[in-house]
Amino acid sequence: MALSDEQRGRLATDAAEIIGRYPRARSALLPLLHLVQAEEGYVSADGIEFCAAQLGLTEAEVTAVVSFYTMFKRRPVGDYHVGVCTNALCAVMGGDAIFADLQQHLGIGNDETTPDGKVTIEHLECNAACDYAPVMMINWEFFDDMTPQRARDLVDGLRAGADVTPTRGAPRLCTWRQASRILAGFPDGQAADGHTAGHASLAGLRIAKEHGWVPDGGRP
């Protein structure tokens, strides 16, 4: 779908603000790609052309970046991108079973979207949250210690319009397009809210304090 003149005008205003944050215009490519993804839900051919024109790059240069980073999608994504970690630890703790169950439950495959446009599922590599395995991410917010039934309940809730709260991080789950806009550099005001670390991540620090352990330098 082609970008309308209204969309291009809106994007150009935001793009100018983003580009102004960098000493070299081309350094703004990643946030600009998130910006067009926030507008369309994915990075279209028009989105690539827009970014190239704004930064003085060729469309081939922009496409190379889009195809390298998996956070940029080349086809429409649902309101909620549900990523299931299937890397080593999450897989053996149940991630593979969760992902297989979700595919069967939703009737879609990897990187596909439900017919109502609500949920896209994808298997992800490490989410850097191994102490909470198996882990899912919905629009890049953490959902820890998952089970197949909890995963089913989550996606059913999302499709029904229920309020869903991440395990850690932002207290309110935003949509895929809203998440892309945040990644473009336009915060939604939730960064200082919620819990960013949980008991498992802090266990080592707690134990060290209980035992009075300090680093070799002698300072706690």
HELIX and SHEET records of a PDB file:
HELIX    1   1 ASP A    5  ILE A   19  1                                  15    
HELIX    2   2 ALA A   25  ALA A   28  5                                   4    
HELIX    3   3 LEU A   29  GLU A   40  1                                  12    
HELIX    4   4 ALA A   45  LEU A   55  1                                  11    
HELIX    5   5 GLU A   59  PHE A   68  1                                  10    
HELIX    6   6 ALA A   88  CYS A   90  1                                   3    
HELIX    7   7 ALA A   91  GLY A   95  3                                   5    
HELIX    8   8 ASP A   96  LEU A  106  1                                  11    
HELIX    9   9 CYS A  130  TYR A  132  5                                   3    
HELIX   10  10 PRO A  148  ALA A  160  1                                  13    
HELIX   11  11 TRP A  176  LEU A  183  1                                   8    
HELIX   12  12 HIS A  199  HIS A  211  1                                  13    
SHEET    1   A 5 GLU A 112  THR A 113  0                                        
SHEET    2   A 5 VAL A 119  LEU A 124 -1                                        
SHEET    3   A 5 TYR A  80  CYS A  85  1                                        
SHEET    4   A 5 MET A 136  ILE A 138 -1                                        
SHEET    5   A 5 GLU A 141  PHE A 143 -1                                        
END                                                                             
